[in-house]
Amino acid sequence: MPIESVNDFVVRFANVNGSGSASANLLFARSIIRMGVPIASRNIFPSNIQGLPTWYEVRVTEAGHLGARGGTDMMVAMNPQTWDKDIASIEPGGYLFYDSSKPMPPSKFRPDITVIGMPLTDVVNRTYTDPRQRQLFKNIIYVGALAALFDIEIGVVETLIGEQFKGKDKLIAPNLKALHIGFDYAHEHFACPLGLRVRRADKIGDRIFVEGNAAAGLGAVYGGATVCAWYPITPSTSLAEAFERYCGQLRVDRETGEKRFAIVQAEDELASIGMVIGAGWNGARAFTATSGPGISLMQEFLGLAYFAEIPSVLFDVQRGGPSTGMPTRTQQSDILLCAYASHGDTKHVLLFPRDPNEAFQFGAEAFDLADRLQTPIFVMLDLDIGMNQHLCPPFAWDDNRKLDRGKVMTAEELEAGKDFGRYLDVDGDGIPFRTYPGTHPTKGAYFTRGTTRDRYARYTEEGGPYVDNMERLLKKFETAKKLVPAPILQKAAKPTRLGVIHFGSTGPSMDEAFGLLAAAGVHVDCLRVRGFPFSHEVSDFIAAHEQVFVVEQNRDAQFRTLLMVECGIDPANLVSILHYDGTPITARFITKAITDKAKGLRPTQQSEVLS
């Protein structure tokens, strides 16, 4: 039987990279949002310019589930290269929409799906003569056909086309013509609408549709950043580009046109972090945007920033590794790399946003943390957050908020004879005072050393001062536990001794899985960790549960390892749920994995977990 569902299904577009399909597919997605129905969209693309397969998935979800679901209810198959794989991914009872201009043998179809063949190539060839127009308008034509098939209001799509080509009026009429060619053809030749339908709702509320990298770039502007040094690398490049775009709007003097920011594309990642550290030493708020391979190259400089205690911010948009790995696939695989970056005893502060809203929020807060703690701060994004558009709450900002520059000694304080030691802890929190370069002509200076020193930055190789300094840095790390974003607890409806810890982009799918698990009789408390070092709430949560599932997107259970090492947890108490094929983790995957592992618990645990 064909699937029948209103405002709850998954459409996947299979295209060829470089075919111009991206804007058409986004037009389809935005039209559903304009009808008041939430979506979760994801772009799966190759690491080349054109010619390889690309997919775009739109999950229509009136219930508001914003994680990937898994499975496909309608496949829009526009790429012969991936035909067999695409057909196999359709759910039983699902739908296939394809270009039927070229006949396909019956063996290429499945008997349990509904096939909708539209001769797209023939239609465009009859209408257009220019090869480029044929390709581009073919995409708009299939959007028109899908609007008819899904009962999407055509006026909504027309309005979006008008908005998309605002200022380019000569392009509006041709695109509207192509849209109606597809829309009218579908109504004439198919039973419209399908069993899958979009019905107008009012479920979007006060939310925006935005890419995570753009949100983080804007957060850096609001956080006071004036310097960005970076080297292009997928999937972080659009973050630096967004920062430049927003600085062009918000960091240019309206009267003189003077730019009050500096953006440098360095020769490599090593140079970029060196520039960031130099700017931080000079008192500027500076950052770089990179991914795992870039972090690998930055190791020695990161040790310098940690040991010399120089504020700096790094946005790590994680991708599949190691080595070149999967540049355009998502993972959470840089956790240990960043937590202990550099040689020797180093520990770094990590922030774990779950969506663009927190990417903006943490992107701004990272600069306050860097100044307060005088150390590198890592904002741990990933490709799923960074390069996809997500529905999320609008960004909020208090215009009365002041930048927190931490412990900075002024010229007046130095002139008054206040004791200044660059590495002197005066109040027990592990954080010394600093001065900006040029603060006072003779008293105090922003001394920094990447070698051992005493509390007044005087060089020494004696063991005592070295141990004193290293233990002070641990105190500072303890102070950081109180400053990083607190974890968020989600309690089960019934008492349980099972817990789940998750972080970052896993959040939306875990939220959905929480309900699915309860419906299946598996009751879990959930803790979403938002920062490292771990606050006491994390160790308390683990202690309160007999078994805790740790959900993460990497092979080696890096977050679980961090929990064991930093919280002193018995490995037997932490059960890994691992997903690392490069696609976003789904609620279906989490639910099945936890349910299967819960069944393997000993009877006393089962009685407390399974209803």
N, C-alpha and C positions, 0 to 999 in steps of 0.2 A: 504493500500500500504506500502511495506517495506520502511523504511527510507533510503534515499540515500544522502550521504554527504562525501565530501573529506576534510580531515584535520579539521573536526569540529564535534566531537562527544564525548560521555562519555562512558567509559568501566568501569564496576565494577566487581571486583573479590570477590566472597563469599567463604571463606575458613574456616578451623578449626585452631584455634591458636595452634601453636606447630607442624604443619604439614610440615614445611619447605617450605611453599609457598612464604614467604616474598621475598627471594632472586630471585625466578623465576618471581614474579610479578614486582619487580624492574628491572629485566632484560628486560621485555617487555617495561616498561616505558622508560628506557634509550635508547632502540633501536629506539624509535620514535624521541627522541632528536637527536640521531646521524643522522637521516634522515633530520635534519634541521627544524623540526616542534616543536613548543613550546608545553609543557604540564603543567598541574597543577595536582599534585598528592597528595592524602591524605590517611592516614592510620587510620582506625577505629578499635581499638583492645580492648579486655577485660582486666580487671585488675587481671588476673591470668596467670599462666605459660602456660598452655595448656588445650585444650578441649572445650573451648567456641568459639562462632562465632567471626570471624574477617573479615573485609572488606578492600579492597584496591581499591581506585578509581583513574582512570587516565582520566583526561580531555584533549583531543587532541584539540588544539586551535591555528590554524595558525594565527588568529587575535591577539593572545597574551594575552587573558583574563586569568589572573592567580588566580582569585577567584573561589570558588566552583560555579558550574552552577545550580545544582539541576537536578534530573531526571537521568535515565540511558538508554542509547541507546543499549548497549550490556551487558548482564549479563552473567558472567562466573560462573555458579552455581555449586560449588564443595562442598556444605554443605547441606545435607538433613534436618538438624535442622531448617534452615532458608528458606527453599524452598518457602513456600507460600508468605512470606514477600518479598523475592527477586523477585519472578515472578510479584508480584503486583507493584513493583517499576519501571518496564520497561515501557518506553514510548510507546504509540500506534505506531505500525509499526516497533518496535525495534526487537532485536535479543536475543535469548537465546542459549548459548552454555553449554552443560552439559554432564556428563558421563552417557551414555545410556546402560552401561553394565547390569544394573538392569532395567527391564521394568517399566514404569510409567503409571498409568491409564490416559486416556484422560482428566479427570477432573482436573488433575494437570497442565494443560497447558492453554494458552489463544489463542483464534482464531485470535487475531489481531497482533500476533508476529510471527517472523520466528524462527523455532526451528531447532537447529543443534545438533544432538546427535552423540557423538563419544564414542565408548566403551573403554574408557581409561583404566579401571581396567582390562578388558580382554586383552588389548594390552600389558600392563606392565606385567601381569601374564604369558603371553606367552614368554616374553622376559627375565624377571628377576626372580630369585628364592629367593634372600635375601629380607626380608620384608622391611627393611629400604631403600634399593635401589628402591624397587617398589614405595614407597611413594615419595622419592625425584625425581626420574626420571619421575614419572607421572606428576609432575609439569613442568618439562622441555618439556615433550612431548606436553602438552597443549600450551606452549609458541610457539612451532614449528607449531602447527596447527593454532594458531591465526596469526602467521606471514604469513601463506598462505592465510588465510581468509581476512586479512587486506592489503595484498599486501606489507608487510614489506620486505625489501631486506634481504634475508637470510644471505648474507655475512656480513651485519651489526651485526646481532645477533651472528654470529660465532666469529667475532672479539671481541665482548664484553665478550663472554665466555672465550676466550683466555686471555683477560685482567683480568677477575675475578679470574682465577685460575693460574695467573702468579706465577711461583715458585712451583707450584703443578702440574707439567706437566702430571702426570699420571691420573689426573681428567679431563683433557681437552677432550680427545678422547671419553670417555664414555658419557660426556654431549653433545658433538656434535652428537654422535650416537642417543641419545634420542631426540635431537632437530629435526633431519632429519626424525626420525620415525613419529613424529607428522606432520611435514611439508609435507612429501610424502603422508601420509594417507589423509590429507585434500585435497590435489590436486587430489587424486584418487577418493574420495568419495563425494566431495562437489563442487559446482560451485564457484570457486575462481577467483577473489576476490568477497566479498560481496558488498552491496550497500554502506557500510562504508569502506572507503579506506584511507590509508596513502600514500601520494604522496610526493616525495622528494621536499624540499623547502630550502630556505635560510633565515629563520626567527629567528634563535636563536641569531645571532649576538654575541657580546662580553658579554656573560652571563655565569654564573656558576650555577651548580645544587648542592645545599648544604642545610644542616639542620640548623635551627635557633639556636639550643643550641650549636652546634659546632661553629657557627659564633660568638656567644656571648662569648664562652670560649676563642676563639682566640682573640677577642676584648679585653678581660681582660688581656691577655698576652701583647698585644701591648699598653694597657693603663698603663702598669707598675706594675700590680698586682704581688706580690710574695707570698702571703698567701691566701689560700682557706681553710676555715673550713666549713664543711657541714655534713648533715645527709641525707641518701638516702630517696628520696620521688619522686614518679611519679607526674609530668613529668619533673622534673628538674635534675635528676641524671646524664643524659648524658652530661649536661653542665659542671659539675665538672669533669667528666671523660674526656671530651674534653680538658679542661684546663690542666689536668695532662698530657695528650698525647702531647699537644703542648709545655708544659714546658719541657718535655723530649727531644724535638727537639731543643728548642730555649733558655732554661734556664739552660743548663749544660755546664760547662767550658770544652772546647774542649781539653785542654791540661791535666787538672787534673781529669776530670770526676766529679768534685764537682757539686752537685745540688744547684742551687741558687733559690730555691723556697721551700715552705713548704705547704703540703696538709694534712689536718687532718680530718679523718672521726670521728666526735664527737659522744658522746653517745646519743645525741638528738639535736633538733634544738635550744633549749635554750642554751646549751653549745656551739654550733657552733657560734651563734651571739656573745656570750661573748668572744670567742677567737678572732673573727674579730675585736671587739671593742678594746680588749687588744693590738692587733697588730697595729691597727690604732693609738692608743694612743702612741705607741712606734715609730711611724713614717713610718711603712710599709704601702703599699697599699694592702688592704685586702678585701675579699668579701665572701659572702655565696650565695648558690643557693638553692632555696626552692620553696614551693608553699603555697597556702592559709593556710592550717593547720599549717605549720611551722611558718608563719608570726603571727598567733594567739598566738603561744607559746612564741614568741620573744618580746611581747609587753613591758614588764617592761625594758628590756635591751635597746629597741629602744628609750624609754623615756630617759634613761641615756645618750645614744649617742647624742640625740638631745639637752638635757639640759647641759651636760658637754661639748658639741661641739667637738665631735670626728669624724673624717672622716671615713666613712664605705660605702660599696656598697652592695646592695642586688638585686639579680636577682630573681624576682618572676615569675615563669612560671605557670600562672593561670590555674586552672582546675575547674570542676563543684563542687559546695558546696551547703549547708554548711556541717559541720561535715565531714565524709569521703566522702560524696557526690558521684560524678562520677569521680574517680581518672584518668580515661583515656579518658575523654571528655573535650572539650574546653569551656571556658567562659571568660568573662572579668568582673569577679565578686569580685575582691579584691580592687576595686578603692578606696572606702571609708575606708576600713580596712587599706590600706597603707597610704593614704593621712593624716589620723589623728591617726596613730598608737600610742598607749600608752595612759595612763590616763593623765588628766590635759590638758592644752592648748598646743597642739603640731600640727605642720604642716610640712609635709615632701615633698621633691622634687621628682616628678615622671617623668619618660621618657617613651614614647610610640612608640617603633619601629614598623614598619609595615611588615618587611620582614627580612631575614637573613642579607642583606646588612646593614640595619639600626641597627640590633642587634649587628653586629660587630662595627659599627660606634659609637652607643650610649654606647655599652659595654666598649669601650675605653674612651669615653668622660666622663662617669660617675665618673671615678677616678679623673680627673681634677676638676670636679664639687665638688666632696666630699672634696678635699683638699682646693679648693678656698672658699667654703662655710662652711667648718668644720662641716659637718652634714651628716646623712645617705642619700644616694641617691638610689631610687628604679628604677630598669629597669623592666618595666611591659611587660614581654613577656606573651605568653599563649601557650597551648599545640599545637594549630594549627601552630603557627610559630616554636615553639621549637622542636617538634618531627616529623615534616614533612620536606621533601626536597622541596625546591622552586628554580625556576629559578629567578635569580636576577643579578644586575650588579656586576662585580667583586669588591672585596674589594680594597680600595685605601688607601695609607698611605704615608705621607710626611716624608722621612727619616731625614729631618732637624727639624722636630717637637720636641720641648722640653716639658717634663712633667711640668705642671703648679702646683707647690706645694703651691701656695697661699701665705699668709702672715706668713712667718717663720722668726723669729728674730735670728740672728746669734750671735756667741760668741763675734765677733768683735764689733757688735752693742751694746751688753750688756756691754762689757768692756769699751766702749766709754761713757757709762752712759745714753744710750737711755732708756727712761721710758718704763718699761714693766709691763703691767697689763693684766693678762690672759683674762679678760673679759672687756677690755678697748677698746672702739670704737674711733679710732683716726681720722678717715676721713669721718664718717657719713654714711658708707655703711652697718653698723651693724656687720661687721666682725672684730674681734680682731686679734691681733698677737698671735702666739703660738711659743713655742720652742720645739725642740726635746729633749727627755731625755738625759742627759749628755752633753748638749751643753756647759755649763759653770759650773765650780765646786762650785761657791758661788753665782753668780748673775743670778737670774731668774731660773725658773724651769717650767716644763710642768705641772703646777697645774691644776687639774680638780676637779670639785665637782658635785655630783648629788643632792646636797642640795642648798639652797639659799646662795648667797654670794654677795660680792660687786665687783667692777670692778677689784680689785686686788686679787680675789679668796679667800678673807677672809670671813670666815663663819659669817653669820648674819641672823637673823630672822626678821629684821625690814622691814616694808612694803615698804618704799621708795626705797631701793636698789633692792627689788624684782621686783617692778613695772618697775624700770629703766632697769633691765635685760630683762624682758619679752617684753618690748617695743623695745629694741635693737634687739631681736630675730625677731620681726616683720619687722624691717628695713632690716635685712638680707634676709628675705623672699621676700621683695620688690626687693632687689638686684638680687635675683635668677630669677626674671621675665625676666631680660635682658640677662641671661646666658643660660637658657634652650633652646633647639632647637625651632626655630620659626615655627609657623603654615604655612601650604602651602595652597594657595587659588587657586581654579579652578572656573573660571567664566563661566556662562551660555552664550550661543550664543546670547540670547535675554535678554533685561533688565527684571529683576524679583524681586519681593519682598519676594520670598521664598529662604531659605537657608538650608543647611544641614551641620551639624557638625558630624564628625566621627573621629576615632582614632585607632591606632594599627592594628591588623590583619583584621579589617573590610575594610581597604583601597583597596585591589585589587577588591573585589566585588563591592565596592562603585564606583570605577572607571568605571567598566562595566555598573553599574546601571545608572550612569550619562548619558551615551549615550542612553541607553534604555528609560530612562525617557524623554529625548529630542525628541526621535523618537515618543513617545506617546503624545507629546505636553505638557509635564510637564517640565518647565524650572526652574532649581535650580542652585544657586551658592553653591559651596562646600568648606568647610574649614576642612582640616585635622590637628587636634591638635596633637602636638608632645611632649609637655611638660607641667608640672604643677609645680609652679604656672602659671596661665594663663597670658600671655602678653596682652597688650592693644589691639592687633589685634583681639583677641577673643571677647572682649566686644564690640569693634567697629563693628565687623561683625554682631553680634546679633542686635545691634542698627540699622544697615542699612537694616534689613529685618523685615518684619511684622510678619512672622512666621519662626521659625527655627526647622527643624526636627533634633533630636539627635539620631543617630543610635548607638546602643550598644548591647552587648551580655550578658545581665543579666536581672533578673526579676524586680528589684526595681529601675531601671533608675538611677543608681548610678552616672554616669557622668553628667546627667541632674541636679541631686541634687547638685553636686559639682559646676556646672555652676551657679545655682541659689544662692548658699550660697556665693561663692567667688566673683561673678560679680554683685550681687544684681539684678538679672534678675527676671522680673515678670513671674511666672510659666505659665501664659497663652500664653506667647510668645515662649515657648519651647514645642514641640510636640515629644513624645517618639516613637521611632521605636525599639521594643525590640525583641530579638531572644535569647533563652536560653535553647534549648533542648539538648545542648551538641555537636551538629554538627556545622561545620563552617557556618556562615551566607552566603547566596547566593545572587547573583545579582537579581534573580527572586523574592526572598522574599522582598528585599529592594524596587524593582520597584513596586511591587503590593501594599506593605504597604504604600508607599508614594503616589502612584496614588489614592488609596482608600481614604486616609486622605485628599488629595488635593481636591477631589470631595466634601468633606464635608465643605470646607471653604465657608465663606459668599461670595456673588456675586462679591463684589469689589475686593476681593483677587483673585477669579477665573479668572477675566478678565486680571489680571496681570500675571497669572501663566499658564493658559491653553490656548494654541493656537487653 
